[in-house]
Amino acid sequence: WKRDDFVEMKIRFSFGEGSSPTIAEDKIIVPWDHQGDSYLLALNKLTGETIWKTPRDEPSCWGTPLVVEHGSTKQVVMQGQNFARSYDLETGTELWRCAGQTFRPVATPVSENGLVIVGSGFRGAFMGAFQLDGTGDIEGTTSVSWTVDRDTPDIASPLLSGGRLYFYKGKTGILSCLDAKTGEPHYSAQRISGIRTTYASPVAAGGNVYLTDRDGTIVVIKDSEELNIVSTNSLGEGVDATPAPVGNQLFVRGAQHLFCIAK
């Protein structure tokens, strides 16, 4: 099947699109936030037919939908400049929302142990941890576990691993690691030698966390509460895409090559 009947996407600043569709059960969740009539769309993955379409009062956003499960309901969590929001996967009905995000959000939400964490870091700083049982506008309620207002990520998404939340400050290589449940720092705003500018998100694999600079430098640190650098390597070409760990292999898309790094 093929669908080409969507409205033309008009992205702010001519950056181009950055969100990816998300597959969940029999649905493909398609975000369509732009400088026009924005919406979130669920398509039947076998036929391409529209299952639901929910309007969103949001301008351009580059985050990817995150599908999480809470009780008997699966939720679609979406980043947004006006609100972080959650929708019922089956119906597209908005379940909850929370304000606080910054201008033109890019980072994709992450989730672990019943919390979803949403952040942005351009022209401001915000990151919030939200419980999935909220309804309506949850700002200022007990459904907000914690928030921070400094050193939050812009382009790269945060990483959740073993209850630890890793994220950069803006587009820099300045790294923080928080306790995901409490928001308390294990370490904050640490400069990582070799990592200066970041688009790729940090990823965890094999007990380590991989940090990637736009120039192709990859710094490996231990996945732990203490900052411990394991190694530093250079691919010799630029890297903007997030590395993908598969088994004991790490795939990295560079400016000219696709790399596979393995034991």
Buried (B, 14 or more C-beta within 10 A) or exposed (E): EEEEEEEEBEBBEEEEEBBEBBEBEEBBBBBBBBEBEBBBBBBEBEEEEEBBEBEBEBBBBBBBBBBBEBEEBBBBBBBBBBBBBBBBBBEBEBBBBBBBBBEBBBBBBBBBEBBBBBBBBBEEBBBBBBBBBBEEEBBEBEBBBBBBEEBBBBBBBBBBBEBBBBBBBBBBBBBBBBBBBEBEBBEBEEEBEBBBBBBBBBBBBEEBBBBBBBBBBBBBBEBBBEBEEEEBEEBEEBBBBBBEBEEEEBBBBBBEEEBEBEE
